[in-house]
Structure formats: C-alpha cells, structure tokens
Amino acid sequence: MATELDYYEILEVSRNADSETIKKSFRKLALKYHPDRNQGNKEAEQKFKEINEAYQCLSDKNKREIYDRYGKDGLNNAGFSSGFAGGFGGFEDVMGDIFDSFFGGGRTNSGRRKKPIDNYDLDIEILVDLDFKEAVFGVQKELKYKIKKPCKECDGVGGQKTTCDYCGGRGQISQRQGFMSFVQTCPKCGGHGEMLKSKCPKCGGKGYDEVEQSFKFDIPKGVDNGIKIRISQKGNLSKDGSYGDLYAVIRVKEDDKFVRDGDDVYLEVPVFITQAMLGETIIIPTLDGQKELKLRVGTQDKEQFVLENEGIENLRTKKRGNLIAQISIKMPKKLNENQEKLIKELGKSFGIEPNKMVEESMFDKIKGWFK
C-alpha cells in the first residue's frame, strides 16, 4: 500500500498558509502536471489527481479544519469522500481558469449577478465621492445614475434570433482532455443557444434601454475609502421583473488638517519653541471643534499627545477612536539684536558656553530642569 501523503506537502505549502497562497500553488502545480502537458505519463496523471484531491480539502474551510485535527479518517467519518472522483466541488472556478490557460477561454468573473434570461449584469457599482467630514459624520447624498431595462420593442431579445450553429442551441460545448471532460459556455452565443439574425432598430441589438435614476441615500458615520454599501433592488431590471442591487463604492477626499488611520486621526500641531519650553496650554482643532491641549514643560519635536474618544466612530462597534496630536516645534528663522541678546543670556543661564558643543552630561542636567 502506498504511503499516504500529507495534503500540505502535495500542494507544497506550509500548514498555516492562507487561502490565496494555497490557490496559487494549486494553479501552478495543476498546470505543471496536467495530462495534456504530460501525454502518456502515468506518474504525472497520478500527481494531478493528488493535487486536485488536496485542493478540494484545503480550499474548503470546514474540510480543512477537520483534516487538520483528524486527518483523512476524520474527513471520511464526517461524510466527505477523499479522492478525486467526487467531482470538482469548490475548486471549479480555479479549474476554469486553468482551462482558459490551455484553450484561451473567455470566462469572466465580475462578481455581479447575472440571470440566464438577461444579457447584462443586474447589480451596479457607482463611485460616491465624499469630503473628509462627510465620511466622518455621515451625510445624505442624492445618487444619480443609469439603470438598464429590457427593450420594450424587442422584449429584451435584441432583435430576430436564430439557433447558434456552433453549439446547436445547447449554449454549451464540451471537450475531452486526457481523462477529463470539460464543459464550457459556448463562446459564439455566450450560452444563450441563439444568435441575432437581425438587430432591433430601437436598441441596436443590445436588448435594453438605459433610464436615469435618482434618489436620496443616507451614508452612515465612519465610512472609509473602498467601502461598498449595498442598496437593495436599485440595480438593473431583469426580464422577469426583479431588480438587481446597487453598490455605492465610497471614495473619501483627503483633509488639509487631519490624517486618518482606521478609526484614529492624526493632527500635526505647530508649536513655537518658547511654548514648548514653558508647557503652555494651546488651542487645537478637533473633529468636534476647538479644544485645549496642555503641553508639558520641555515638550519635544514629534512628541505625541493622545486625546481619547476624539477620533472616528467605528461602523460596527460605534466606539470612537483617538485623536493623536503630534507636535511640530517651530524655530525662528531670523533674530533681531535684542532677541539674540536674550537668547544668549538664556543659554548662559543653562550653563551653555557660546560656540562650544554641549557635553552629554549637560543634556542630562538640562532634562532635569524641565521636570
């Protein structure tokens, strides 16, 4: 009996590999050992079966957890068959990608819903631009966009149709490669089984009209760049009368004062050297208005002061982050005669001699004066 190989070893990944790493390794190995590239090589064929079996397990979260705990026996006891005979299962999309690598297929994966009766995606994505404070505090926006509706003139067909001569009206074609059979959407008719014989004069063969839409939409507090907000049944209209969904993709403009990091906000606070030395109380802007910030005596450049619960409200927890005020010490670029005299006297009072480097021990002594 052959030695049972570990699934992780078969896919050449570590046990803590993430799903994307596992997928990439599977694609690479499946291409390498595919029967079409190894005609008559029984070892490659067996290796290809093992690779697919391993990926079926490790690409499925539940199967992987059982396998990590109990091995193949655990999978069998849980009702999962180990072996390639069970079909493609969870890795059909990846196998489709590999199929395209060999045959130049035109698969698409837009992530949007599309029913067989429609020739366009039902879900729509639109970009929504927000100012920084609109994203922080929420805002109501009027969304304007276009949706697709089936053309009334041709009932969404696009014109007069005829049976596809490539797939014979089936909408699919099958090809056999080695010991495997692949079924793919007909590239000529796009899976419809029919083709346009003549185009509809109203829609030009598209099968749909575009209609302007407009409605007001409440954007919640705390949204950030790249967040998608789903708005149910505001997408394109299907031939069966149902609507897809609208996805508002948020894009936030940068602010001239505040820099966002998750729920926290950073603010650079310019402070004159004398204010830092004296530890003055200064007024700074916050998301909610102006507030006092008490510096400590001898505040340093780049020193940070954390104002708790003055940041951005988390979308899920509703808890606010922090405001981090980072000090930027400002030095005078020019001095008049009186100012130069006063600063020399100040330096002398600290025991600093003109035109001499301050010794390390003197720094320690100066630190003590600010405590």
N, C-alpha and C positions, 0 to 999 in steps of 0.2 A: 504494500500500500504506500502510495506516495506521501511524502511529508507535507503536512498542511501548512501552507504559507500564511503569514500574517498579512491582513489587508493593507496595512500601512506600508509594509515592506513591498508589496506588489505595486502600489502606486508611488513608491519612493518618496514618501513624505513622513514627517515626524508625527507623533501621536497627538500633539497639540496644534497641528496645522489647521488653519481656518478653512472655510468652505471654498473661498476663491482659490487658495493655493491647491487644494485637492482637485478642483475643477481644471485648473491649468495643467497640472501634472497628468490628469486623465487624458486630456486632449492630446498632449504631446505623445504619450505612450500609445494611445489608440491609433494615432496616425502612423507611428513607427511600426506597429505590429499588425496593421490592418491587412487582411488576406490579399487584397488587391495589390499590395506592395510586396507581398511575400508569397507569390504563386507557388503552390505545392509544398510549402514549408509547414509541416505539421506542428513543429515547436512554436512557431510564430502564431499559428492558429490557436493553440492551447493557451499561449500567453495572452492573446487578445481576449479569450473567454475569461481568463482570470482577472484581467484588468477591468472588464465590464462588471463582473461579479463584485469585485472590491468596491467599485464606484457606486453600484446600486445600494450597497450598505452604507458607505461613509458619506454619501451625499444626502442621506435621509437622517434627520436629527434623531428620531425615535430609534431607528435601527442602529445608528452609531452608538447611542447610549447603552443599548442592550449588549452590543458587541464588545464595547469597552469593559463592561462588567463581567459578562459571562461567555464571551467568545461565540463561535458559530453554533454551539449547542444551545446557547441562550436564544439565538435567532430562531432555530428550529422549534424549540419549545414554545416560543411566543407566536408561532404560526407563520413565520416568514421563511420562505424556502431559500436556501443558499444555493446558488448556481445560476447560470445564465438563461436557463430555459424559461424562467418566469417572465421574459419579455423585457422591454425597455424601461418601463416604470418611470422613476424620477429623473432619468438622465436622457429623456427623449430629445430635449432641446439641444443638449450638447452633442448628441449623435447626429442631429440635424445639421449642426454647424460643421461637423466632420464630413458629413455627406456633401455639403456645399464646397468644402475644400477640395473634394475629388471631382465633383461634377459641375461646379460653377452655378449652383442653385441660387435662386433669388429670394431666399427666406428673409422675412423682416421681423423685427421684434420691437415694435414701438411701445409695447406695454399698454396700449389702448384697446378697449373692447371693440370688436367688430363682428356683427352677426352675419351669418352666411347670406342672408337676403339683402344685405346692404353692400355697396361698393366703396364705402368710406367709413372711417372711424367714428364711433358715436361720441367718444369722450374728446374734450377740447382742453388745451392748455393755453392760458393767456398770461402775459407778463404784467405785473402790477407794481409800479414804482411808488415808493413811499419815502417821505422825508424821515430823518432820524427820529424825531419826536413823535411822528405819526406811528412809527413802528413800536416805540416805547409805550405810548399811552393808548394806542388803538385809535381807529378812525373809521368813519363811514365813507365809502367810496362809491361813485357811480361807475359801473363797469359797462363799457361799450365794446361790442364785438359782433361777429357774424356767425350764424349757425347754418348748417346745411339741412335742406328739406327736400324730400323726393319731388322730382319734377312732375307737376300735375298733367302736363301734356302727354308724357310717355309713361306715367305711373312709376317713375324711378328706374325704368329699364334702360333708358338712354337711346332708344330707337328700335328698329326692327332687328330681331335676332335670328341667328341660325346655329345649329348644333356645331360644336367645336370639332374640327376634323382631325385634331391631334390626339384627343383623349376619347373621342367618340361619345361625348356628352357625360362622361363619368365625373369629370372635374379633377381626376387624379390619374397619375401614371405610376406604374411600378417597374422597378428594375432589380435584377438579381446580381449581387456581387459576392462571389465566393459562396459561402454557406448562408449568407444573409440576404433577405429581400427587403427592399426599401420602397415605401410608398410616399410620393410627394405630390404637392399641389401641381396641377397642370400649369406649366409656365406660359402657355399660349392664351388660355382663357381665364387664368387666375383662380381656378377652382369652381367656376360657375357652370361649366359644361356647355356654355353657349358663348357666341361672339356676335358683335354688332355687324349686321349686314348693311344697314344704313343708319345714319345718326339723326337723332331728334333735332328738328330745326330750332326749337326753343332753348334747349340746354346744351346743344352742340355735342351730344353723346355722353355728357358727364352723368346724367341721370339725376341731377339735383340742382336746386336753385339756392342762392345764398341770401339770407334775410338778416337785416340789422336787429340786434338785441340791445336792450339797455335796462339795467335795474340797479338799485342801491344795495350795498353789501357792507355789513359790519365786520371790520377786521379787528381781532382781539388784541389785547395788550401783549407785548413781548415777542412779537413775530420777528424773525431774522431772515437774512439772505438765504434763498434756496428753499424755504418752507413752502410746501404745497397745501393749499386749503381746498378741500373738496366741497363743491356746491352741487347738491343732488338735483338731477333732472333739468339742468340748464345747458346741456350739450346739444349735439346734433339730433335731428329727428329721424327715427328709423321708419322703414316701410310699414312695420307692424303697429305704429302709433306711439311707441315708447321713446323716451328721450335718454340720451347719454348724460354724463356728468361733466361739469365744468371744473377745471383745476386752476386756481389762481396761484401763480408762482411769484413769490414775493422777492422784490429787489429793493434794497434799502440804500439810500444815498449816504455818503459819509458826512459827519458833522465837523464843523470847524473847531469845536472845543473838545468834544467827548469821543473817546475811542472804546468801542465795545469789545468785550472778551467774554462770550457766553452771557451770563446774567450780570457780570461785573462791568463797571465802567471806569475808565482811566481818564484823569484830567491833569494836564500839566499846569502847575501853578507858578508863575513868575514871582520871585521874591527878591527884593533888594537886599544886599549883603547886611546892611545895618538891621533890617527887620529880622533876618535870620539870627544874627548875633544876639539881639535883645529878646528874641522869643515873643514877638508881638502877636496879637490876635488880628487876623486879616479876614476880609470878606471874600468868599469864593462862590462861583456859580455851581449849582447842583441841578439835577433833573427837575426838582420841585421848586426851584427858586434860589435866592441867595442865602448862604448860611455862614456862620462864623467858624474859623479854623484857628485853634490856638497852637502856635508854633512852640517848640521847646527852645530854650536858650541854646544857641550854638547849632541850630538846625543845619544839616549838611546838604550839599547839592545831591540830587537824585533820591533823597530820603522820601519815604512814602508814609502817608497818614491814611488810615482806613476808616471810612465812615460807614458803619454797618447799616444795612437795610436802606441804603440810598441808591441802590442800583436798579436793575430792570426786573420786573415781575416775571417769574417763570411761568410759561404757558400751562404746565401741568400742575405743579405744586402751589402756584400762586405766591410763593415766597420770593421776596426781593433779594437781589444780590447786593454787592457792596460798591461804594464809590471809593476809588483809590486816587488820592491826590498826591501827585509826585512833584516835589519841589525842584524848581529850576532857579538856582542862585544867579542873580544879575549883578555884574560888576560895572562900575563907572568906566567909561572909555576915555574921559578927559577930566582933569582936575584943575581948579584954579589955584592960585598961590595960597590962599587961606586954607582950602581943603587939603592941599598937600602938606601944609604945616601941621594940621590937626591929625592927619593920619600918621605922620611921623611920630608925633607925640604919643599917639595910641600905641604904635608899635614899641616905642621906648618903654611905655608903662608895662608892657608884657615881657620886657627884658630882651627884646629883639634888637640886635645891633644892625645899623644900616650896611648894605652891601655884603652881608655875610649870610651863608647858608644856615638855616635853623637846624640845630642838632636834634637827633631823635629824642633825646631825653627832654628837650624843651617842648616837643609836641605833647608828650605825656603830661607835662606840667600845665600846658595851656588847656588841655582837656579837663583837667581838674578845676580850672577856673569857671568852666561852664556847668559844673554840677551843682 
